Amino acid sequence: MLWMIAAWTFVSPQNFNLVSLVPNASGILLSLNNSFVQLGTSAGAGMGGVAVGGMSVMAITWFGAASAVFAAFVAAVSFTSVTYVKRTGAFSLALKLIL
């Protein structure tokens, strides 16, 4: 139960951040976010299957740790990028070009 709460408590704040980042394209951003969350969930299940199938059950710990380090790196880059985007408005310009 605790794992479920921890796994899904990021959804509402993440959606709020995306909507506040570019309100005009919130539908596109929310659908892309949902797609990548589902892709990450399936990739995690796939990596767990590979770890258990090709190695021991203890390998899941190492895959989980590597995934957490990778996620922390991506989050750090993301927060830096969001600061840059908010300062320069680069994301809004890119969306205007796309839409």
VOGU-3710 file (C-alpha; in Angstrom, 3 decimals, decimal comma):
1> mlwmiaawtf> 0,000/0,000/0,000  2,811/2,400/0,896  4,571/1,619/-2,388  1,412/2,447/-4,357  1,020/5,773/-2,562  4,673/6,642/-3,128  4,535/5,631/-6,778  1,511/7,728/-7,727  1,800/10,822/-5,528  3,910/12,552/-8,155
11> vspqnfnlvs> 1,109/12,578/-10,759  -0,885/15,592/-9,550  2,114/17,872/-8,886  3,658/16,842/-12,205  0,443/17,612/-14,082  0,127/20,960/-12,288  3,708/21,871/-13,217  3,131/20,968/-16,849  -0,107/22,946/-17,079  1,471/25,975/-15,417
21> lvpnasgill> 4,510/25,775/-17,701  2,525/26,294/-20,907  -1,221/26,674/-20,288  -2,063/26,984/-23,998  -0,702/23,528/-24,790  -1,681/21,748/-21,594  -3,555/18,977/-23,418  -0,521/18,081/-25,515  1,828/18,184/-22,539  -0,440/16,093/-20,324
31> slnnsfvqlg> -0,939/13,446/-22,992  2,805/13,253/-23,682  3,491/13,033/-19,952  0,984/10,211/-19,555  2,482/8,371/-22,522  5,982/8,583/-21,083  4,811/7,498/-17,631  3,225/4,415/-19,192  6,354/3,803/-21,281  8,508/4,045/-18,154
41> tsagagmggv> 6,252/1,646/-16,298  6,454/-0,922/-19,064  10,214/-0,448/-19,450  10,660/-1,000/-15,710  8,644/-4,197/-15,869  10,688/-5,329/-18,859  13,988/-4,621/-17,126  12,760/-6,492/-14,054  11,862/-9,464/-16,235  15,273/-9,429/-17,887
51> avggmsvmai> 16,995/-9,169/-14,511  15,067/-12,090/-13,040  15,191/-14,201/-16,211  18,878/-13,770/-16,970  20,276/-13,287/-13,496  19,180/-13,792/-9,928  16,349/-12,066/-8,108  19,002/-10,006/-6,309  19,818/-8,328/-9,628  16,569/-6,373/-9,338
61> twfgaasavf> 18,197/-4,344/-6,565  21,021/-3,281/-8,860  18,659/-2,485/-11,723  16,534/-0,441/-9,320  19,541/1,443/-7,978  20,816/2,186/-11,482  17,360/3,374/-12,499  17,165/5,656/-9,453  20,547/7,205/-10,249  19,498/7,719/-13,867
71> aafvaavsft> 16,192/9,269/-12,741  18,023/11,647/-10,394  20,274/12,736/-13,264  17,289/13,297/-15,569  15,493/15,248/-12,821  18,522/17,485/-12,276  18,769/18,204/-15,997  15,019/18,768/-16,162  14,985/21,260/-13,291  17,874/23,135/-14,883
81> svtyvkrtga> 16,039/23,186/-18,213  12,794/24,406/-16,622  14,671/27,276/-14,992  16,158/28,178/-18,379  12,785/27,892/-20,101  11,025/30,076/-17,538  13,784/32,652/-17,791  13,903/32,794/-21,588  10,470/31,583/-22,732  12,137/29,144/-25,141
91> fslalklil> 9,518/26,440/-24,700  6,643/28,776/-25,573  8,456/29,798/-28,731  9,034/26,165/-29,706  5,356/25,353/-29,171  4,313/28,339/-31,267  6,475/27,040/-34,092  5,004/23,537/-33,793  1,381/24,589/-33,401
//
